[in-house]
């Protein structure tokens, strides 16, 4: 695949169908995490940017909601075709700004397209969420419909630049709302290109808007009186903040937070496939994904086998520039994040975990400016250790021991986060027990990245999710619409 050099001197906002500079003159430079090459700069944003975007979205809402659902869906059909036509370009942008491999970027962009496809069925989805019943009492009929609510905001993280905003945007606009998207200030270029493609689809001005920035923009969104609801993905502390402020200001909110995902390995698993899958899950995207297995529990004799096999498998991970063939893991997102990951590794050593594979000194000689952390493995990890409790969000996997499945389940249930969990086994009873009793609401059986498809709900439990209705599919229809029930009698 031929690389298209990415450079945007200053990323603009998209407001009311036009490209506009931020009201805040402060911009931050962004570089390729693997090469250190300049990619451009992004504005830090201001509350005025949010005001302008919300005003445009609010003005566009009355006419947009009156458009038939099938007519709204046709814009998404057109957008889907543009995403397919520009697929390779979108992969290149994603890899250059984030650092993940091209293969990983394929999944990023493809999952975004998947959600656009599901939202194209909005006429049927809204019909399914409604209902009617005649003669509920003498001469009285009743029916319920789903109605759009107004302006919704989307606050996205850095780890999936193409995909995560499209967990939300297609459903919000197809159901008749208008939106304001805030991409992560660390990866603004994928959304910039996608909004260029949305613009080409001829959507009425103000239906979709994009505001770049950081904390001031997030706070401007959660405090804005004309925003009906917020969809957020990020760390659990920020998710809790967004949830709390949205509640205080009367907004709907779905806030997907952080993760500490546990994978449990039984000694009756398929060993070759299990180890390969664990490594792919924990090292994919350099561990910067909310579904990565960051703690692996070896049950009984499985612990010793994992202790032997995992170092050998991690040694085969090829780290480098994700644009290059054969590379299976890229850098972490920034120098700051690299230091954060390294600090966690240091703390694991101090707290007594055994560092079997050490990624702290890893370098790629041809790319000295890259933010490199090599594959890292701790063994003899205890549940109370920091590396077992806190989300590291890097290529670090911790190996624990449990004597049986009951102890493994107790360890996992004691953790305050519950995003995803997996079990590796050939025993149906063990698999059923895990699916039934684990707290995480996304569960894999012999699957290391338990990512639901776009027509199933996506979101965690406990401290990994704040709100009621999750991302994807039918739950999005309920989140972005208000149910209205009419009780009708004709004299």
Buried (B, 14 or more C-beta within 10 A) or exposed (E): EEBEEBEBEEBBBBBBBEBBEBBBEEBEEBBBBBBBEEBBBBBBBBBBBBBBBBBBBBBBBEEBBEBEBEEBBEBBEBBBEBBEEBBBBBBBBBBBBBBBBBBBBBBBBBBBBBBBBBBBBBBEBBBEBBEEEEEEEEEEBBBBBBBBBBBBBBBBBBBBBBBBBBBBBBBBBBBBBBBBBBBBBBBBBBBBBBBEBBBEBEBBBBBBBBBBBBEBBBBBBBBBEEBBBBBBBBBBEBBBBBBBBBBEBEBBBBBBBBBBBBBBBBBBBEBEEBBBBBBBBBBBBBBBBBBBBBBBBBBBEBBEBBBEBBBEBBEEBEBBBBBBEEBBBBBBBBBEBBEBBBEBBEBBBEBEBEBBBBBBEBEBEEBEBBBBBBBBBBBBBBBEBBBBBBBBBBBBBBBBBBEEBEBBBEBBBEBEBBBBBBBBBEBEEBBEBBBEEBBBBBBBBBBBBBBBEBBBBBBBBBBBBBBEBBBBBBBBBBBBBEEEEEEEEEE
